[in-house]
Structures are given as structure tokens and as C-alpha cells.
Amino acid sequence: MYDQQQAPWQQPGTTAIAVTAKYWWATFMFALFKPYLAINGRPVPAGWGRTVVPVPPGQYQVHVHVPYLIPPRVGTAETVVAVHPGQVVELEYRAPAIGFVDGAIGPAPQKHRAMPAAIALMVVPLVLLLCVCGGFGIAAVVGGSDGPDRPVARPTAVRPVPTLPRTLDPGPTDAAPGAGKPVLRQVPARTLIGPSFTASDATYTMAFTGWPFAFRTPKTWGCLAGRVDLPQAKAWVCIDEGNPGSGQKVQIMLRPCPAPCGAVERSRLSTEWFDPGAKARTFDERTSYVEQARNANGRYTLDMSHFFPAASGGTHTWQVGIGAFTPPEKKADIHKIFNDVLTQAG
């Protein structure tokens, strides 16, 4: 269900999407990192400047961000475009002037976001430096006859830069409930299968806008909005962006369970999620899963269907479906993600 290798934008034709990626001169460090471009959740080789991606006519979701150091991704921007036969849709992506805000994408020209704040961050220290230097100059002139030359000030000890936590959770603004993004819950860990994340693991918190829970992945992973042919379902596709050729992929889906969401409704929705004919194992009355040691392509696969009540006294119930494939020797990464989803969903 998830091990598909098709790449529709590789089909020949004059119809295409062209993305021109730019960064502000003051953020020259971005030049060391190639922008990450994905169309309908599939990575496309890209660089700064214009990238042309041939595609068949249709509607496409275009995603761009810049892989970085801390945070590991900056300037995320997405848009949906309709491409007609023989048309080349021109888009311009501009990385932000400050790394902790989103980028901009759309028809040219776009603007570098947070430019006023970036300029202020550059100008204010410069003004302070000029004031300090001016003060030192006046002091030197006034006190120059009081004896032999001596340093204006002793060198001050510089403390090491604080080490950031390895788990990169959303910042206070992005994680606020009013912003529509969830936060990790401090709850006892649950284990479906295999190992779970520990305090020593480097992780990244996935907090999708409008979702009732957040969850963690390994630090180098990233998730893009995707599609799944199920009613009322919202889906995301996650891969190891640090190693796109790792052969690992996770697809996660969320949708409401119709009332009363009893055994009949849960069974029907779980059957829709699992591959046809799959024999699911029961973990508990709200959770079932399908595990395969090796599929036809030699990959380990794992699928889970889990139902959980809405938070804050809501009346409906959610279904979260998560499916993955990976080389067998890397299945521990998949187990950790699944166990975190089960723990955080509740």
C-alpha cells in the first residue's frame, strides 16, 4: 500500500512547474544548503535559482524548505497549483530573513519574510557598538594625560554558548493552543512493538496544525502533507530527509470516527486502512496492527489503526492510521515513531 516508486513528474512533456528559489544577501549561510523541494510529497532535486519539473496536467502541492543546522529546517512554505496542458507554472520561493519564520512561495515577486526584524537585529547592535566606541574615545581623550597608556577595559570572560536540547520541540509561539498546533503530552509511554524513544535520542517534534496530538520522529526526518483516498482523512508522508535513499517511509492519517464509534464502526474503518486481506492483530480494544517481516521488495512493513477520544471533553472519536516500510535492519526507527504516536494520541 505504501511501497510505491512512481514519479509522475518524470513523465515527458512540455507541461511543468518552475520554482525559482532565492535567499536574502544577508543570509548568505543559506548558500551552503540546497533548498528541499517536494511535489505532492515526493522529493525533487533542486538548488538555488530556477528548477523546472515536468509534470502531467493536474493539481499539485508544492513544498519548499531549507535544511539547516539549528533548527534542522527553516523557511517552510507550501502552495497548491493547477497545471494545464502545455503550461509552465512559474513560482518564486524566498527564504525568510530570520530562520524561525516561514518562507514565501507564489507568483513572482515574493518578499523575504521578517525583513524589518532582521534589519533591526543588524542595526541595533551596530548603533550600540558606535555608542560604546564613542564613549571609549571620549574617555581616552579626557583621561589621556593621567598617566601611561593602559587598556580602556580588560577582556571579559565569554561563557560557552548554551547547548540546546536535542529534542527540538515547537517554540512557545508555534506551540500555543490558539495557534492550532499541538504540543507533546507528559504521559506514561505505551509500547505497541519494539523500542521507544529515550532521553538520549535526537528527535524532532511533528506538530501539524489542527491535529489533536503531536509526535516525535528521529531528528533528521521531515513530514509533508499528502493524500489518502479515504473520506474526511488528512494525511502526511514522512521520510528521512538526512538520507532520502534510506528506503524508509511513514504515512500517517487522521479522520473522525462516526458516532457511536463502536466495534462495528472501528472494524470498518480499520479494514479500510489496512491492505485488502490483511490479518490484523489486536493490541487492545481500540488498537490493531499488521506486521510483515519482509514484503515482496524485501522490506519490513508495519501498519496500525488506533482510535482515541477527542481532548477537552469532545464528543467524537478520532482514528489515526499509520503505515510504514523500511529495510529490516532499520525497523527500530519505525517502532519508535509508532510507539510515540500511540502514546501521544492517548
N, C-alpha and C positions, 0 to 999 in steps of 0.2 A: 504493500500500500504506500510505503514511503520511499522505497529504493528505486526511484525513477531518475534516469540520466538524461532526459530530453532537454534540449536547449533551443527553444523556439526562435530566439533572436539570431541564431546561427544560420537560419534558412536564407537562401539568396533572395535578392530583390532590392528594389530602389527605395522601398518604404523603410524609414529608420527613425531613431531617436538620437539627437545630437546633444550632448551635455558639455558645456564649457565651464570648467572649474577654475576659480580664481581665489587668491588669498591677498590680504592687505599687506603692503610692503613691510609694515612694522612687525608683522607676524611671520617673518622670514623663516622661522624654525619649521613652519609647515612644509617648506620645500623639501625637507628631509623625509617626509612621509607622503606616500601616494594616496590620493583620496580613494575611498572604498565606494564603489558604485554597484548597485544591485537593481535588477529589473524583475518585478514580480517575485522577489525573494531570491533570485539567482545572481551570484556574483558575476561581474563583467570586468575584465581587465581595463584599467583606466589610469589616467595621470592628470597632472595639472595642464590646462589647455582644453582643446576640443577633442572629445571622444565620440565617434559615430558608431551606433549599434544598430545594425539591420534587424528589423522585426517584421512579422506579418501584420496586416491591419488588425486593429483591435484596441482594447483599453489596457493600459499598463500603469503599474505603480512603480515610480522611480524613487530610489532611496540613495542618499549620499551622506557619508560622514568621513571624518579624518581620523584614522588610527593614530593614537598618540601615546604618551608615557603615563602621565597622571593628569586627568583621568585617561583611561585607555581609549576612549573615543570622544571626539568633540565635534561640534557643529552639525549635529544630526538634522537632516532636512528631507522631507518626503512630499511628493505630489502625485496626482493621478492625471494621466493624459490620454486622450483619444487620438489614435493614429489612423488616418485614412489612406487608402491605396495611393501609392505614388507620392506620399507626403513625407517630408523630413521635419519632425517637430523639434524646434530649437529651444533648449532650456539653458539657463545660466545658473550655476551654483556658486555662491560666495560664502567662504568660511567666515566665521564671526571674528570680530576684533578682540574678543575675550573668549577664552576657551570654555567657559562654563555656561554658555548660552547656545541656542540652536543656530544653525546656519540658515541661509535663504536660498530657495530654488523656485524657478518660474521663468517666464519670458524675460529676456533682457530688456533694460538693465535692472539688476538686483542691487541691493545695498548690503554692505558688511554690517551685521547687527552689532549693537553695543559700541559703535564708534565713538559717541560722545564720552562714554565712561572710560574707554581706552585712552582717549586723548587726555582726559582729566588725570588718569593714573600716570601719564607721561609728564604732564605739565606741572602738577603739584610738587612732585619731588624735585624737579628742576628749579622751581621758584624757591623752595626751601633751601636747596643747595646754594643758590645765589645769595640768599639772605645770610646763611651761615658764613659763606666765604667773605661776604661784605663785612660782617661783624668781626671776623678774624682780621681782615685788612685794617679796619679802624683801630682795633686793639693793638695791632702791631705798630701802627703809626703813633698812637698815643703813648704806648709804653716802650717805644723803641729806645729811649735814652736812659732807661732804668737799669742798665747793666748789660752783660754779654748776651749774645743771641741765644735763644733757647726755644725748644718746640712750643708752639702755641698750645697743643694739647697732647697728652700721652695717648698712644694707641689703646683702644678699648678692646677687651676680650670679646670675641664673637662666639656665641653659643652655636652648637651644631643645629642644623635645620631639623625640626621635629620629624620623626618617622611617621608617615601616615599609616593608618590601619590597612592591612592587606585586603580586607573585605570592603569594597567600595560601594557603600550604600548611597541612595539618593541624598542630595543636600537637603537642608531644612526646608527651603522654599519648594523644591520639586516634590518633596515627600509629604507636604501638608495635605490633610484630608480635603481641604477646599479646592486644591489643585486637581483633584480627581485621580491622584496616583497613590497606590497603597504602600504600606511600609511592612517590613518584616515583623512578625509577632514573636514575642518571647514565650514560647510554648514548648512543652516536652516533645522531643523528637520521636517521630514514628518511622518504622522501617518496613518497607514493602519487601525489599530484597537487597542483599549486598551491603556495602559500606555507605555511610552518610558523611557529610562534610564535618570536619573538625575545626577547632580554633586555629590550627596551623595551616589550613588550606587557603590559598589565594582565590577569592571568589568575586563575582560581580552580581549585584542585585538587579534582577529584572522586575521593573515596576511599570506595567502597562497602564496607560490612562484608562480609567473606567473599570478596571478589573478589581475584584474583591480581595485579592491577595497578591503578594509579591513572592518571588522565589529566587534562589541563587543558582548560578552556573559557575563553572571554572572561569577564572579571571579573563582569559583570552577569548571567551565566547561572546557572540553577539546575536541578537534576535531581530528579525524583520517581519513586518506584517505580511501575512499570507492569505491563502484562500482554502476553504474546505467546503465540499458540496454537501452541507448539512444545514437544515433550517435553523435560522437565528444564531448561527455559530460565528464566533470571532476566532481567528487563528493566527498564530505566529510560527515562524520557522527559525530555528536556532542552529548555528554551526560554530565550529572553532575558527574564528577569524584569524587567529595567530598561525593556524595551519589548515588552510582551506582544503588541502588534499588529504586530510586525515581519514576520510571515509566515515565521519561521524555526522549524524544529523538528528535533530529532535524537532518534532512538530507537536504543538500544544494547542488545544481547542477549548473554548468555554462557551456554554449555552445554557439557557434556563431549562429546567425540567418541568413539564406541565403538571399542574395540580391534579391529584393529590401527591404525585411523585411517589407512588407506592411501588411494590415489587413489579407490577406489570409495566409501568412506565420506565422504571430503571432498566429492566431487562430489554425493552425495545430500544432504548437509546444506546445501551451498551452494545447490542447486536449491530446497530448502525455504525458504531465506531470501529469495532473490530473487523478484521478481514473476513470475508464470507467463509463460513465453515470452520472458523477458528474455535477451538475448545478452550474456553476461559476457566481459570482457576478462581475460586472465591477466597479473598483475603478477609473480608468481613461483610456484613450485610449491605454496606454502601460501596464496596470496592471489589473489583475483579481485575484480573490481568492475564495476558498471554505472553509466554516466554518461548523463544526458539533459539536453541544453541547455535545453529547455522542455517541460514536460508539458502536459496538456490545460488546466491552470489557469495556464499561463504561468510556472511555477516551475522553477528548476533543481533537479534531483534527483541524488543520489549514493548508492550502496549498496556496501558492502564486506563480504566474507566472508574471515576470516583465521584460520588455525589455528596454535597455538603450544603448546609443551610446558609441562607444569606445572613450577613452580620447585622448588628444593631436592631435585632428584633424583626427582620424582614419576614415576609410570609412565604416567599418562594424558595426553591432549592436550585442549586446550580449543578451542572455536570461539567467536570473537567476531564478531557481526554488527552492523553499524552502518549506518543508513539516515537520510537527511535530505532535506528540501526547503527552499528559500529563494528569495527574489527573486534573479534572476541577478546584480544589482549587488552583492549581499551574499555571494556564494559564497565569498569569501576566508575568512570566519569558519568556514564548514563545512570547507574544505580544511585549515585549521589544526587543527581538532578531529580529523579523520580521520588526519592525519599524526601527531598526538600519540598517538592510540590505537595505530596501527601501531608506532610507536617504543617505547612503554611495554609493550605486550603481548609484544614480542620475536619 
